[in-house]
Amino acid sequence: MKERRASDGGEMGSSMTFRIETATRGTVRVLILSGHVEKQAIAELCRVFESQTDCRQTALDLKDVGVIDRDVMRFFVRCEAYGVKLENCTPYIREWMEREKD
């Protein structure tokens, strides 16, 4: 069963910019992200992570993510540092994350 969450951009009446769908693969909880993920999404993602007892049993599937901002990229770097697996990470996001680590 999938849980669906959506968020509007929060400011200036913008339309929905991203979605989080939750799935389970064995013992791993997968957060499937899609759309344009901006800073406002971090608070929602943190709320989802707070319900996890072990972040190493969580994966973020980025296959349908179009664009992210710098805050989200840094959030992804922190997620990996805590053991969250990033799946289907596009080359531009991965390269940006690697440059940020340097």
A tleap script that builds the chain and sets N, CA, C and O, in Angstrom:
source leaprc.protein.ff14SB
mol = sequence {
  NMET LYS GLU ARG ARG ALA SER ASP GLY GLY
  GLU MET GLY SER SER MET THR PHE ARG ILE
  GLU THR ALA THR ARG GLY THR VAL ARG VAL
  LEU ILE LEU SER GLY HIE VAL GLU LYS GLN
  ALA ILE ALA GLU LEU CYS ARG VAL PHE GLU
  SER GLN THR ASP CYS ARG GLN THR ALA LEU
  ASP LEU LYS ASP VAL GLY VAL ILE ASP ARG
  ASP VAL MET ARG PHE PHE VAL ARG CYS GLU
  ALA TYR GLY VAL LYS LEU GLU ASN CYS THR
  PRO TYR ILE ARG GLU TRP MET GLU ARG GLU
  LYS CASP
}
set mol.1.N position { 0.830 -1.180 0.000 }
set mol.1.CA position { 0.000 0.000 0.000 }
set mol.1.C position { 0.873 1.242 0.000 }
set mol.1.O position { 1.881 1.297 0.705 }
set mol.2.N position { 0.499 2.217 -0.773 }
set mol.2.CA position { 1.280 3.445 -0.858 }
set mol.2.C position { 0.546 4.574 -0.164 }
set mol.2.O position { -0.676 4.691 -0.256 }
set mol.3.N position { 1.293 5.387 0.516 }
set mol.3.CA position { 0.772 6.586 1.157 }
set mol.3.C position { 1.159 7.749 0.268 }
set mol.3.O position { 2.319 7.862 -0.129 }
set mol.4.N position { 0.222 8.607 -0.050 }
set mol.4.CA position { 0.524 9.736 -0.926 }
set mol.4.C position { 0.488 11.028 -0.140 }
set mol.4.O position { -0.435 11.272 0.637 }
set mol.5.N position { 1.487 11.842 -0.347 }
set mol.5.CA position { 1.553 13.162 0.273 }
set mol.5.C position { 1.911 14.149 -0.807 }
set mol.5.O position { 2.690 13.848 -1.711 }
set mol.6.N position { 1.345 15.310 -0.710 }
set mol.6.CA position { 1.683 16.359 -1.667 }
set mol.6.C position { 1.874 17.651 -0.916 }
set mol.6.O position { 1.364 17.824 0.190 }
set mol.7.N position { 2.599 18.541 -1.514 }
set mol.7.CA position { 2.808 19.842 -0.897 }
set mol.7.C position { 2.755 20.906 -1.961 }
set mol.7.O position { 3.233 20.716 -3.079 }
set mol.8.N position { 2.170 22.026 -1.604 }
set mol.8.CA position { 2.279 23.151 -2.517 }
set mol.8.C position { 3.586 23.854 -2.198 }
set mol.8.O position { 4.178 23.604 -1.148 }
set mol.9.N position { 4.026 24.689 -3.042 }
set mol.9.CA position { 5.299 25.380 -2.863 }
set mol.9.C position { 5.321 26.263 -1.643 }
set mol.9.O position { 6.397 26.642 -1.180 }
set mol.10.N position { 4.150 26.609 -1.099 }
set mol.10.CA position { 4.084 27.355 0.127 }
set mol.10.C position { 4.024 28.855 -0.041 }
set mol.10.O position { 3.362 29.526 0.750 }
set mol.11.N position { 4.666 29.393 -1.009 }
set mol.11.CA position { 4.750 30.840 -1.138 }
set mol.11.C position { 4.017 31.318 -2.375 }
set mol.11.O position { 4.003 30.643 -3.405 }
set mol.12.N position { 3.421 32.466 -2.268 }
set mol.12.CA position { 2.825 33.178 -3.377 }
set mol.12.C position { 1.822 32.334 -4.149 }
set mol.12.O position { 1.672 32.505 -5.359 }
set mol.13.N position { 1.131 31.420 -3.460 }
set mol.13.CA position { 0.073 30.658 -4.098 }
set mol.13.C position { 0.529 29.770 -5.233 }
set mol.13.O position { -0.239 29.518 -6.161 }
set mol.14.N position { 1.740 29.296 -5.186 }
set mol.14.CA position { 2.227 28.450 -6.267 }
set mol.14.C position { 1.524 27.096 -6.256 }
set mol.14.O position { 0.996 26.673 -5.227 }
set mol.15.N position { 1.520 26.431 -7.380 }
set mol.15.CA position { 0.880 25.128 -7.477 }
set mol.15.C position { 1.791 24.054 -6.898 }
set mol.15.O position { 2.934 24.322 -6.528 }
set mol.16.N position { 1.262 22.828 -6.825 }
set mol.16.CA position { 2.033 21.736 -6.260 }
set mol.16.C position { 3.334 21.566 -7.018 }
set mol.16.O position { 3.351 21.555 -8.249 }
set mol.17.N position { 4.422 21.433 -6.278 }
set mol.17.CA position { 5.717 21.316 -6.924 }
set mol.17.C position { 6.357 19.954 -6.724 }
set mol.17.O position { 7.227 19.569 -7.505 }
set mol.18.N position { 5.951 19.213 -5.699 }
set mol.18.CA position { 6.557 17.908 -5.491 }
set mol.18.C position { 5.554 16.970 -4.829 }
set mol.18.O position { 4.539 17.394 -4.277 }
set mol.19.N position { 5.875 15.676 -4.906 }
set mol.19.CA position { 5.033 14.672 -4.267 }
set mol.19.C position { 5.932 13.624 -3.628 }
set mol.19.O position { 7.016 13.323 -4.129 }
set mol.20.N position { 5.463 13.078 -2.519 }
set mol.20.CA position { 6.138 11.974 -1.853 }
set mol.20.C position { 5.175 10.802 -1.823 }
set mol.20.O position { 4.064 10.920 -1.306 }
set mol.21.N position { 5.592 9.678 -2.371 }
set mol.21.CA position { 4.836 8.439 -2.252 }
set mol.21.C position { 5.694 7.484 -1.438 }
set mol.21.O position { 6.911 7.430 -1.616 }
set mol.22.N position { 5.071 6.742 -0.559 }
set mol.22.CA position { 5.798 5.814 0.295 }
set mol.22.C position { 5.479 4.382 -0.098 }
set mol.22.O position { 4.314 4.016 -0.250 }
set mol.23.N position { 6.508 3.583 -0.261 }
set mol.23.CA position { 6.361 2.162 -0.574 }
set mol.23.C position { 7.308 1.377 0.330 }
set mol.23.O position { 8.235 1.936 0.915 }
set mol.24.N position { 7.062 0.093 0.431 }
set mol.24.CA position { 7.934 -0.773 1.218 }
set mol.24.C position { 8.467 -1.877 0.320 }
set mol.24.O position { 7.715 -2.535 -0.399 }
set mol.25.N position { 9.789 -2.068 0.376 }
set mol.25.CA position { 10.456 -3.160 -0.348 }
set mol.25.C position { 11.176 -4.005 0.689 }
set mol.25.O position { 12.277 -3.666 1.123 }
set mol.26.N position { 10.555 -5.098 1.081 }
set mol.26.CA position { 11.124 -5.918 2.153 }
set mol.26.C position { 11.129 -5.121 3.443 }
set mol.26.O position { 10.072 -4.725 3.935 }
set mol.27.N position { 12.311 -4.882 3.995 }
set mol.27.CA position { 12.417 -4.113 5.241 }
set mol.27.C position { 12.755 -2.641 5.001 }
set mol.27.O position { 12.922 -1.875 5.950 }
set mol.28.N position { 12.854 -2.252 3.726 }
set mol.28.CA position { 13.254 -0.884 3.386 }
set mol.28.C position { 12.025 -0.045 3.044 }
set mol.28.O position { 11.198 -0.436 2.221 }
set mol.29.N position { 11.923 1.110 3.689 }
set mol.29.CA position { 10.864 2.069 3.363 }
set mol.29.C position { 11.419 2.991 2.282 }
set mol.29.O position { 12.464 3.616 2.462 }
set mol.30.N position { 10.710 3.069 1.160 }
set mol.30.CA position { 11.163 3.862 0.028 }
set mol.30.C position { 10.267 5.090 -0.102 }
set mol.30.O position { 9.044 4.981 -0.196 }
set mol.31.N position { 10.902 6.256 -0.106 }
set mol.31.CA position { 10.190 7.507 -0.336 }
set mol.31.C position { 10.423 7.877 -1.792 }
set mol.31.O position { 11.542 8.205 -2.187 }
set mol.32.N position { 9.372 7.823 -2.578 }
set mol.32.CA position { 9.465 8.083 -4.006 }
set mol.32.C position { 9.117 9.548 -4.230 }
set mol.32.O position { 7.970 9.960 -4.054 }
set mol.33.N position { 10.116 10.326 -4.619 }
set mol.33.CA position { 9.923 11.758 -4.812 }
set mol.33.C position { 9.702 12.055 -6.289 }
set mol.33.O position { 10.277 11.403 -7.162 }
set mol.34.N position { 8.862 13.046 -6.554 }
set mol.34.CA position { 8.663 13.463 -7.938 }
set mol.34.C position { 8.402 14.961 -7.982 }
set mol.34.O position { 7.913 15.563 -7.025 }
set mol.35.N position { 8.743 15.539 -9.123 }
set mol.35.CA position { 8.488 16.952 -9.343 }
set mol.35.C position { 9.685 17.836 -9.075 }
set mol.35.O position { 10.835 17.399 -9.111 }
set mol.36.N position { 9.381 19.087 -8.805 }
set mol.36.CA position { 10.368 20.133 -8.535 }
set mol.36.C position { 10.504 20.236 -7.021 }
set mol.36.O position { 9.603 20.747 -6.354 }
set mol.37.N position { 11.603 19.765 -6.478 }
set mol.37.CA position { 11.785 19.682 -5.029 }
set mol.37.C position { 12.597 20.873 -4.552 }
set mol.37.O position { 13.758 21.041 -4.926 }
set mol.38.N position { 11.968 21.700 -3.718 }
set mol.38.CA position { 12.616 22.907 -3.212 }
set mol.38.C position { 12.719 22.850 -1.690 }
set mol.38.O position { 12.271 21.896 -1.053 }
set mol.39.N position { 13.311 23.879 -1.134 }
set mol.39.CA position { 13.570 23.963 0.311 }
set mol.39.C position { 12.346 23.622 1.163 }
set mol.39.O position { 12.484 22.975 2.201 }
set mol.40.N position { 11.160 24.043 0.743 }
set mol.40.CA position { 9.947 23.778 1.514 }
set mol.40.C position { 9.698 22.278 1.697 }
set mol.40.O position { 9.038 21.875 2.654 }
set mol.41.N position { 10.217 21.457 0.794 }
set mol.41.CA position { 10.024 20.007 0.873 }
set mol.41.C position { 10.811 19.382 2.016 }
set mol.41.O position { 10.444 18.314 2.505 }
set mol.42.N position { 11.874 20.025 2.444 }
set mol.42.CA position { 12.736 19.450 3.479 }
set mol.42.C position { 11.960 19.213 4.766 }
set mol.42.O position { 12.127 18.168 5.395 }
set mol.43.N position { 11.121 20.150 5.172 }
set mol.43.CA position { 10.340 19.983 6.404 }
set mol.43.C position { 9.431 18.765 6.310 }
set mol.43.O position { 9.315 18.004 7.271 }
set mol.44.N position { 8.794 18.575 5.177 }
set mol.44.CA position { 7.919 17.409 4.988 }
set mol.44.C position { 8.727 16.114 5.012 }
set mol.44.O position { 8.308 15.134 5.627 }
set mol.45.N position { 9.872 16.104 4.353 }
set mol.45.CA position { 10.724 14.918 4.363 }
set mol.45.C position { 11.214 14.614 5.773 }
set mol.45.O position { 11.275 13.450 6.167 }
set mol.46.N position { 11.558 15.636 6.529 }
set mol.46.CA position { 11.997 15.430 7.918 }
set mol.46.C position { 10.889 14.804 8.752 }
set mol.46.O position { 11.147 13.929 9.578 }
set mol.47.N position { 9.650 15.253 8.536 }
set mol.47.CA position { 8.521 14.657 9.273 }
set mol.47.C position { 8.383 13.171 8.953 }
set mol.47.O position { 8.107 12.359 9.837 }
set mol.48.N position { 8.576 12.829 7.700 }
set mol.48.CA position { 8.494 11.416 7.308 }
set mol.48.C position { 9.637 10.630 7.951 }
set mol.48.O position { 9.427 9.524 8.448 }
set mol.49.N position { 10.851 11.202 7.943 }
set mol.49.CA position { 12.002 10.525 8.547 }
set mol.49.C position { 11.838 10.351 10.056 }
set mol.49.O position { 12.319 9.363 10.612 }
set mol.50.N position { 11.177 11.278 10.722 }
set mol.50.CA position { 11.007 11.185 12.170 }
set mol.50.C position { 10.264 9.927 12.586 }
set mol.50.O position { 10.438 9.448 13.707 }
set mol.51.N position { 9.438 9.386 11.699 }
set mol.51.CA position { 8.702 8.168 12.017 }
set mol.51.C position { 9.549 6.910 11.832 }
set mol.51.O position { 9.115 5.809 12.171 }
set mol.52.N position { 10.749 7.075 11.298 }
set mol.52.CA position { 11.655 5.950 11.075 }
set mol.52.C position { 12.509 5.698 12.321 }
set mol.52.O position { 12.983 6.638 12.959 }
set mol.53.N position { 12.696 4.433 12.653 }
set mol.53.CA position { 13.578 4.108 13.769 }
set mol.53.C position { 15.028 3.974 13.311 }
set mol.53.O position { 15.949 4.152 14.108 }
set mol.54.N position { 15.235 3.662 12.029 }
set mol.54.CA position { 16.587 3.479 11.505 }
set mol.54.C position { 16.641 4.018 10.076 }
set mol.54.O position { 16.081 3.417 9.159 }
set mol.55.N position { 17.305 5.134 9.896 }
set mol.55.CA position { 17.389 5.748 8.564 }
set mol.55.C position { 18.087 4.857 7.553 }
set mol.55.O position { 17.890 5.008 6.348 }
set mol.56.N position { 18.901 3.929 8.039 }
set mol.56.CA position { 19.584 3.016 7.110 }
set mol.56.C position { 18.603 2.065 6.453 }
set mol.56.O position { 18.960 1.374 5.499 }
set mol.57.N position { 17.380 2.014 6.941 }
set mol.57.CA position { 16.339 1.194 6.335 }
set mol.57.C position { 15.410 2.041 5.471 }
set mol.57.O position { 14.261 1.673 5.228 }
set mol.58.N position { 15.923 3.181 5.010 }
set mol.58.CA position { 15.151 4.102 4.186 }
set mol.58.C position { 15.903 4.398 2.902 }
set mol.58.O position { 17.130 4.495 2.894 }
set mol.59.N position { 15.153 4.540 1.819 }
set mol.59.CA position { 15.735 4.927 0.534 }
set mol.59.C position { 14.909 6.065 -0.053 }
set mol.59.O position { 13.691 6.112 0.114 }
set mol.60.N position { 15.578 6.968 -0.733 }
set mol.60.CA position { 14.904 8.019 -1.482 }
set mol.60.C position { 15.036 7.670 -2.957 }
set mol.60.O position { 16.148 7.562 -3.472 }
set mol.61.N position { 13.916 7.493 -3.635 }
set mol.61.CA position { 13.926 7.216 -5.069 }
set mol.61.C position { 13.728 8.543 -5.794 }
set mol.61.O position { 12.675 9.170 -5.681 }
set mol.62.N position { 14.746 8.967 -6.539 }
set mol.62.CA position { 14.745 10.278 -7.177 }
set mol.62.C position { 14.461 10.214 -8.680 }
set mol.62.O position { 14.685 11.185 -9.403 }
set mol.63.N position { 13.971 9.074 -9.136 }
set mol.63.CA position { 13.769 8.859 -10.569 }
set mol.63.C position { 12.929 9.954 -11.228 }
set mol.63.O position { 13.240 10.382 -12.340 }
set mol.64.N position { 11.881 10.407 -10.563 }
set mol.64.CA position { 10.966 11.379 -11.161 }
set mol.64.C position { 11.181 12.802 -10.668 }
set mol.64.O position { 10.308 13.656 -10.824 }
set mol.65.N position { 12.345 13.059 -10.073 }
set mol.65.CA position { 12.667 14.409 -9.616 }
set mol.65.C position { 13.218 15.196 -10.797 }
set mol.65.O position { 14.162 14.765 -11.459 }
set mol.66.N position { 12.620 16.347 -11.050 }
set mol.66.CA position { 13.071 17.161 -12.166 }
set mol.66.C position { 14.182 18.122 -11.775 }
set mol.66.O position { 15.282 18.066 -12.323 }
set mol.67.N position { 13.897 18.989 -10.842 }
set mol.67.CA position { 14.826 20.034 -10.451 }
set mol.67.C position { 14.853 20.109 -8.930 }
set mol.67.O position { 13.832 19.920 -8.269 }
set mol.68.N position { 16.032 20.386 -8.385 }
set mol.68.CA position { 16.158 20.614 -6.950 }
set mol.68.C position { 16.898 21.934 -6.744 }
set mol.68.O position { 17.559 22.441 -7.651 }
set mol.69.N position { 16.775 22.475 -5.545 }
set mol.69.CA position { 17.562 23.668 -5.245 }
set mol.69.C position { 18.744 23.274 -4.356 }
set mol.69.O position { 18.868 22.116 -3.955 }
set mol.70.N position { 19.598 24.232 -4.055 }
set mol.70.CA position { 20.820 23.962 -3.298 }
set mol.70.C position { 20.515 23.391 -1.911 }
set mol.70.O position { 21.222 22.490 -1.460 }
set mol.71.N position { 19.490 23.885 -1.227 }
set mol.71.CA position { 19.157 23.375 0.101 }
set mol.71.C position { 18.783 21.898 0.053 }
set mol.71.O position { 19.181 21.126 0.925 }
set mol.72.N position { 18.029 21.508 -0.954 }
set mol.72.CA position { 17.638 20.106 -1.103 }
set mol.72.C position { 18.857 19.249 -1.422 }
set mol.72.O position { 19.001 18.148 -0.889 }
set mol.73.N position { 19.732 19.747 -2.285 }
set mol.73.CA position { 20.951 19.002 -2.607 }
set mol.73.C position { 21.758 18.747 -1.332 }
set mol.73.O position { 22.247 17.639 -1.112 }
set mol.74.N position { 21.892 19.771 -0.500 }
set mol.74.CA position { 22.631 19.602 0.765 }
set mol.74.C position { 21.911 18.631 1.693 }
set mol.74.O position { 22.554 17.865 2.410 }
set mol.75.N position { 20.590 18.660 1.684 }
set mol.75.CA position { 19.800 17.717 2.471 }
set mol.75.C position { 20.078 16.291 2.005 }
set mol.75.O position { 20.228 15.393 2.834 }
set mol.76.N position { 20.149 16.069 0.694 }
set mol.76.CA position { 20.461 14.745 0.159 }
set mol.76.C position { 21.852 14.287 0.603 }
set mol.76.O position { 22.042 13.113 0.923 }
set mol.77.N position { 22.814 15.194 0.625 }
set mol.77.CA position { 24.167 14.861 1.093 }
set mol.77.C position { 24.097 14.395 2.550 }
set mol.77.O position { 24.705 13.387 2.911 }
set mol.78.N position { 23.358 15.125 3.382 }
set mol.78.CA position { 23.214 14.736 4.798 }
set mol.78.C position { 22.501 13.393 4.932 }
set mol.78.O position { 22.870 12.574 5.773 }
set mol.79.N position { 21.483 13.169 4.106 }
set mol.79.CA position { 20.767 11.891 4.143 }
set mol.79.C position { 21.725 10.732 3.900 }
set mol.79.O position { 21.715 9.748 4.640 }
set mol.80.N position { 22.555 10.848 2.861 }
set mol.80.CA position { 23.521 9.782 2.576 }
set mol.80.C position { 24.483 9.592 3.734 }
set mol.80.O position { 24.846 8.461 4.056 }
set mol.81.N position { 24.899 10.678 4.362 }
set mol.81.CA position { 25.827 10.577 5.499 }
set mol.81.C position { 25.194 9.799 6.650 }
set mol.81.O position { 25.897 9.140 7.416 }
set mol.82.N position { 23.871 9.874 6.772 }
set mol.82.CA position { 23.161 9.142 7.835 }
set mol.82.C position { 22.745 7.745 7.408 }
set mol.82.O position { 22.084 7.037 8.168 }
set mol.83.N position { 23.121 7.338 6.203 }
set mol.83.CA position { 22.857 5.980 5.768 }
set mol.83.C position { 21.646 5.791 4.886 }
set mol.83.O position { 21.299 4.655 4.561 }
set mol.84.N position { 20.989 6.870 4.486 }
set mol.84.CA position { 19.854 6.773 3.577 }
set mol.84.C position { 20.397 6.519 2.171 }
set mol.84.O position { 21.328 7.190 1.727 }
set mol.85.N position { 19.811 5.553 1.480 }
set mol.85.CA position { 20.254 5.242 0.121 }
set mol.85.C position { 19.506 6.130 -0.867 }
set mol.85.O position { 18.286 6.270 -0.780 }
set mol.86.N position { 20.239 6.733 -1.812 }
set mol.86.CA position { 19.621 7.501 -2.884 }
set mol.86.C position { 19.566 6.622 -4.121 }
set mol.86.O position { 20.599 6.201 -4.643 }
set mol.87.N position { 18.348 6.348 -4.589 }
set mol.87.CA position { 18.158 5.519 -5.771 }
set mol.87.C position { 17.808 6.393 -6.962 }
set mol.87.O position { 17.154 7.425 -6.814 }
set mol.88.N position { 18.241 5.981 -8.132 }
set mol.88.CA position { 17.904 6.662 -9.381 }
set mol.88.C position { 18.251 8.147 -9.350 }
set mol.88.O position { 17.492 8.986 -9.834 }
set mol.89.N position { 19.390 8.450 -8.782 }
set mol.89.CA position { 19.868 9.827 -8.679 }
set mol.89.C position { 20.451 10.240 -10.029 }
set mol.89.O position { 21.361 9.586 -10.538 }
set mol.90.N position { 19.934 11.317 -10.607 }
set mol.90.CA position { 20.413 11.740 -11.918 }
set mol.90.C position { 21.874 12.179 -11.843 }
set mol.90.O position { 22.343 12.608 -10.789 }
set mol.91.N position { 22.586 12.071 -12.955 }
set mol.91.CA position { 23.998 12.469 -12.940 }
set mol.91.C position { 24.218 13.916 -12.497 }
set mol.91.O position { 25.190 14.198 -11.797 }
set mol.92.N position { 23.335 14.836 -12.892 }
set mol.92.CA position { 23.577 16.233 -12.512 }
set mol.92.C position { 23.450 16.425 -11.007 }
set mol.92.O position { 24.202 17.206 -10.423 }
set mol.93.N position { 22.512 15.726 -10.367 }
set mol.93.CA position { 22.373 15.827 -8.907 }
set mol.93.C position { 23.575 15.175 -8.234 }
set mol.93.O position { 24.142 15.737 -7.297 }
set mol.94.N position { 23.962 14.002 -8.703 }
set mol.94.CA position { 25.102 13.284 -8.117 }
set mol.94.C position { 26.384 14.116 -8.234 }
set mol.94.O position { 27.141 14.220 -7.269 }
set mol.95.N position { 26.632 14.704 -9.399 }
set mol.95.CA position { 27.830 15.531 -9.586 }
set mol.95.C position { 27.809 16.751 -8.674 }
set mol.95.O position { 28.833 17.125 -8.101 }
set mol.96.N position { 26.643 17.368 -8.543 }
set mol.96.CA position { 26.501 18.536 -7.677 }
set mol.96.C position { 26.787 18.154 -6.231 }
set mol.96.O position { 27.467 18.886 -5.513 }
set mol.97.N position { 26.266 17.006 -5.805 }
set mol.97.CA position { 26.507 16.525 -4.441 }
set mol.97.C position { 27.994 16.271 -4.219 }
set mol.97.O position { 28.536 16.629 -3.173 }
set mol.98.N position { 28.649 15.661 -5.186 }
set mol.98.CA position { 30.083 15.369 -5.055 }
set mol.98.C position { 30.889 16.649 -4.962 }
set mol.98.O position { 31.821 16.736 -4.161 }
set mol.99.N position { 30.547 17.651 -5.771 }
set mol.99.CA position { 31.252 18.930 -5.692 }
set mol.99.C position { 31.042 19.588 -4.336 }
set mol.99.O position { 31.959 20.215 -3.806 }
set mol.100.N position { 29.858 19.454 -3.772 }
set mol.100.CA position { 29.555 20.055 -2.470 }
set mol.100.C position { 30.380 19.392 -1.362 }
set mol.100.O position { 30.772 20.054 -0.402 }
set mol.101.N position { 30.640 18.102 -1.491 }
set mol.101.CA position { 31.431 17.388 -0.483 }
set mol.101.C position { 32.885 17.826 -0.484 }
set mol.101.O position { 33.547 17.791 0.554 }
set mol.102.N position { 33.390 18.241 -1.645 }
set mol.102.CA position { 34.815 18.604 -1.778 }
set mol.102.C position { 35.178 19.865 -1.059 }
set mol.102.O position { 36.337 20.281 -1.090 }
savepdb mol mol.pdb
quit
